[in-house]
């Protein structure tokens, strides 16, 4: 399971397979209404993550590591809160979780740690042997993280 955390939209991706052979995949996005309090939005994300873990029972969860941009440090704090509730949900279900930088996923899947979202989405489709665009980018980023977990573990 790959998770691209975000308060407005958290990408979710599931990949099943062995080593470099993909058997199946699915993806989606948890969105939260901006008119809810931060606490309610975090609760919504937490609840949906718990539900997904209980229904899919992943072996591993790969989460994009929280980061702070110099231009917008407040968004990094928000991202850290989402990562926290995701780690709580995963930890309570006793699932192994690893945090990786998006740069690492981009490097492994595209060969370029600075690849654009479009380049990463195309690389994900290539590995999944899918012609259909993966949308939104939060979902393709989550699938990239799930693929990284499959390839590394």
C-alpha positions in Angstrom: 0.0 0.0 0.0 1.3 3.4 -0.9 0.0 6.6 0.7 0.6 10.2 -0.6 -0.5 12.2 2.4 -2.3 15.5 2.1 -5.0 17.3 4.1 -7.1 18.1 1.1 -6.4 14.9 -0.8 -4.5 11.8 0.3 -3.6 9.4 -2.5 -4.0 5.7 -2.0 -2.4 2.9 -4.1 -2.4 -0.8 -3.8 -0.2 -3.1 -5.7 0.0 -6.9 -5.5 2.8 -8.9 -6.9 6.2 -10.5 -6.4 9.5 -8.7 -6.9 9.0 -7.0 -10.3 5.9 -8.9 -11.4 2.7 -6.9 -10.8 -0.5 -9.0 -10.5 -3.0 -6.3 -9.8 -3.4 -2.7 -8.7 -6.0 -0.2 -7.5 -5.9 3.4 -6.6 -8.0 6.2 -5.2 -8.0 9.4 -3.2 -9.4 10.4 0.1 -10.6 14.0 -0.1 -11.7 16.2 2.8 -13.9 19.2 2.6 -12.1 22.5 3.3 -15.1 23.7 5.4 -14.4 21.0 8.1 -12.0 21.7 11.0 -8.5 20.3 10.7 -9.4 17.8 13.5 -12.4 16.6 11.6 -10.4 16.3 8.4 -7.7 14.3 10.1 -10.3 12.0 11.7 -11.8 11.4 8.3 -8.4 10.5 6.8 -7.6 8.3 9.8 -11.0 6.4 9.6 -10.7 5.8 5.9 -7.1 4.6 6.2 -8.1 2.2 9.0 -11.0 0.9 6.8 -8.7 0.3 3.8 -6.1 -1.5 5.9 -8.8 -3.7 7.4 -10.3 -4.5 4.0 -7.1 -4.9 2.0 -4.7 -6.2 4.7 -1.4 -4.9 3.1 1.9 -6.5 4.0 3.7 -3.1 3.9 2.6 0.5 3.8 4.9 3.1 2.1 4.2 6.7 3.1 5.6 9.8 1.5 7.8 11.4 4.1 6.7 14.8 5.4 8.7 17.8 4.1 8.7 21.5 4.5 9.1 24.0 1.7 10.9 27.2 2.5 8.3 29.2 0.6 5.3 27.6 2.5 6.3 26.1 5.8 2.7 26.0 7.0 1.8 23.3 4.4 4.7 21.2 5.8 3.1 21.3 9.2 -0.3 20.3 7.8 1.4 17.4 5.9 3.1 16.3 9.1 -0.2 16.1 10.9 -1.6 13.8 8.1 1.5 11.6 8.2 1.0 11.3 11.9 -2.6 10.0 11.7 -1.6 7.7 8.9 1.3 6.3 11.0 -1.1 5.9 13.9 -3.6 4.0 11.8 -0.9 1.7 10.4 0.8 1.2 13.8 -2.5 0.3 15.5 -3.0 -2.4 12.9 0.5 -3.8 13.4 1.4 -3.3 9.7 5.0 -2.5 8.8 5.4 1.1 7.6 8.3 2.9 6.0 8.5 6.6 5.1 10.3 7.5 1.9 10.9 10.8 0.2 9.1 11.4 -3.1 12.5 12.1 -4.6 13.5 8.4 -3.8 10.4 7.1 -5.6 11.0 9.3 -8.6 14.6 8.2 -8.7 13.8 4.5 -8.7 10.9 4.7 -11.1 12.1 7.3 -13.6 15.8 7.5 -13.0 15.5 11.1 -12.1 14.8 12.3 -8.6 13.5 15.6 -9.9 11.1 14.1 -12.4 7.8 15.9 -12.9 4.4 14.6 -11.7 3.6 13.7 -15.3 6.9 11.8 -15.8 6.3 9.9 -12.6 2.7 9.1 -13.6 3.9 7.8 -17.0 6.6 5.7 -15.3 3.9 4.2 -13.0 1.7 3.3 -16.0 4.7 1.7 -17.7 5.4 -0.5 -14.7 1.7 -1.4 -14.3 1.4 -2.0 -18.1 -1.6 0.3 -18.2 -2.6 2.7 -21.0 -5.2 4.6 -19.0 -4.0 7.8 -17.3 -3.9 7.5 -13.5 -5.7 10.5 -12.0 -5.4 12.5 -9.8 -1.6 12.8 -9.4 -2.1 12.0 -5.7 -3.2 8.5 -6.7 -0.3 8.0 -9.2 2.1 9.2 -6.5 0.6 6.7 -4.1 1.0 3.9 -6.6 4.6 4.9 -7.2 5.2 4.5 -3.4 3.4 1.1 -3.5 5.6 0.0 -6.4 8.7 1.1 -4.6 7.7 -1.0 -1.6 7.1 -4.0 -3.8 10.5 -3.6 -5.6 12.4 -3.0 -2.4 10.8 -5.7 -0.3 
